[in-house]
């Protein structure tokens, strides 16, 4: 099974989470008119008493075509990825649920000025940096409770080509 990659847009990504970008979002002036505020771009979810973590993840590009063998989800909170240096990356997701099939996967290409916020429970592949080592600001849930589930595909024949 070969996955098709489509451009990341706010509308197309709605079933999985939020696109974080100055495009397609309203804004207003603050700080005596010297700053444009793009307000409330993503819903950060911290379920069951968690706390927010702010991290930097450094992602190394993988070799394509890539054999997709697993996805993960965070059932107790959302997870946000914001690129720091403007590099494009791939986003591989499936809707929240107890399990998924390979045919449930959707692939997007994100530009370096777009972040993503996965809703709690949304299945996704770990970061898929393209072309260069890339740093991402990652906001997710810390605290008590198990907050990472993985599904491994048996005899995976799922390919993502860039």
KAFENNOR-V35286 format. One record per helix or strand of 2 or more residues. SS is the DSSP state (H for helix, E for strand). FROM is the first residue (numbers start at 0). LEN is the number of residues. Records with the same first field share a line. If there is no record, write none. Layout:
SS: FROM-LEN, FROM-LEN
//
This chain:
E: 1-2, 4-3, 16-4, 27-3, 34-3, 50-9, 65-2, 69-4, 78-5, 88-6, 105-5, 114-4, 122-2, 127-2, 133-9, 148-4, 158-2
H: 9-4, 101-3
//
